[in-house]
Amino acid sequence: MKIMKLILGLILIVLLSFCGEDSASSYDYNDNDPSPSDSAGAEPGELIWADEFEGSGVPNPENWTYDIGHGSNGWGNNEVQYYTDEPQNVRIEDGKLIIEALKENGEWTSARIKTQGKQSFRYVTVKARAKLPTGSGTWPAIWMLGSDISEVGWPACG
């Protein structure tokens, strides 16, 4: 019994010796290694990009692009809707971005917008305000994915 306790104690000591500092908690947010996609020169807390969806019409094409198609394109979760860039599915009204799923001629349409190829940031805080629907069959989401998603895929892109 004494030997068993000694062995368990040694195993515990060995396991604890591998518990080093978590690299995520030791990250240096003041890294002085800017890249072209960095927010280089920005001060902590400084707003470097925003889209308040003011006015009306379609989302600003300088900031947003679309995924067009169906889940059979190799992305998504086999959703039944077809994603469009049509104003009935994605528009700005009263200072709000509206993405609306509609049943048209027996088929569902909706929209997927993204900043891919338009906006890219490194070492930033992201804030978003959104009202998402609930209900059976809905899968609303806001994703923050790395700009290298086309090269490395998800989840490797972040």
N, C-alpha and C positions, 0 to 999 in steps of 0.2 A: 504494500500500500504506500509506503514511504517512497519507494522508487517511482511509482506511478505519479505521485504528486510532484516529484522532482522533474520527471520527464515533461509533465504538463506545464510546469513552471518555466522550464527551458524553452518549450515551444512558444509559450506566451511572450517571453523575452525576445525570441527571434522574430516573431510576428510584429511586435511593437517597434523593433529596431528598423523595420521597413516603412514605418509610418512617418515619413518625412513631411516637410512643409508642402502643402497643396500649392501647385504651381499657379492655379487660378487666383488664390488668395494673395500670392506674392507678386502679382503682375505690376509692372511699373507703368502707371498711366501717364507718366511724364516722359515717356520714351522719346528720344530725340532722333528718331529714324523715320522721317516723313517720306512718304512715297507720293507719286502723282495723284493717287486716289485719297490721300489724307486730307484732313481738315487742317493742314499745316498753317500755322500762324494764328489760328483761332485761340482765343482765351477760354479757359474753363468756364462753362456756363453760357458762352456766347452762342446765339442762335445762328446757325450757318445755312439752314434751309428750312423752308416751311411751305406748305400749301394749305391755305385756309379755305379753298374752294369757294371763293367769292364770285359773285355774279351768277350767271346761268349759262347753260349750254353743255358742252362736252369738257371733260378734264383737259387741262393744259397739255398739249402735245409735246411741249419742251420738258415736261416732268413725267409724263405717263405714256405707256404703250400697252398693248393688249395681247393676251393669249386668245387666239381665235381657233375654234374647233371643238372637238368632243374629247372625252376622256380616252377614247381609243387612239389619240395622238401619242400616247405613251406617258402622259402626265395626268395627275389627278387620282381620284379614288373611284374610278369607274362611274362618275356622276352621269346622270341621265340627261342633263341639260347640254345644249350646244352653246358655247361661249361666243359672244358677238361683240362688236364695237358700236352697236346700234344705240341711238339715244333713248329708245324705249327701255333698254336694259342698263345703260350707264349714263348718268347725267348729273349736272350740278343744278340744284334748286335751293333758293333761300339760304345760301351759305353752307349747304350740305352736299356731300357726294352721295348719290343714291345709286345703288346697284340693285336692280330689281329682276327677280325671276318671274317669267311670264309663261303661261301655257298658251301656245299659239298653234292652231291646227293640230292639236293632239300632241305636240312636242313642246318640251321645256326649253326656254332660252334664258341666258343670264350673261354675266360679264366677269372677266378676270383682268384686272389692271395691275401693272407693275412699273417700277422705276428702272428695271433692268436696261442697261445701255444708256440711261438718261441721268441717273443720280447714283453716286457711290460714295460711301463714307467709311472712315476707319477711326476707331477709338472715339465713339460718340455715345451720347445718351439719346435714346429715341423716346418720344412721347407721342401718343396717339389717343384720340377720343373717338369712340365709336359706339353706335347702338346696333347690336346684332340681333337678328331674329332668333326665335326659338321655335321648336316644333318638330314633329316627325318628318324626317327626310331632309332637314336642313343641315348644312355643314358650313356655316359662315366662319371665316378665318381671316386673320391678319398675320402674314408670314414675314419674317425678316430673314432673307437668305443672302448668302455671299454673292458678290458679283462674278465669282468664278464658277457658278452653278453649271454653266454649259460645259465646262471642262472637267469638273470633278464630280458633278451630280450632288444629289441630296442623300444623306445628311452631311457628307464631307464638306460642303460649302459653308456650313455654319448654321 
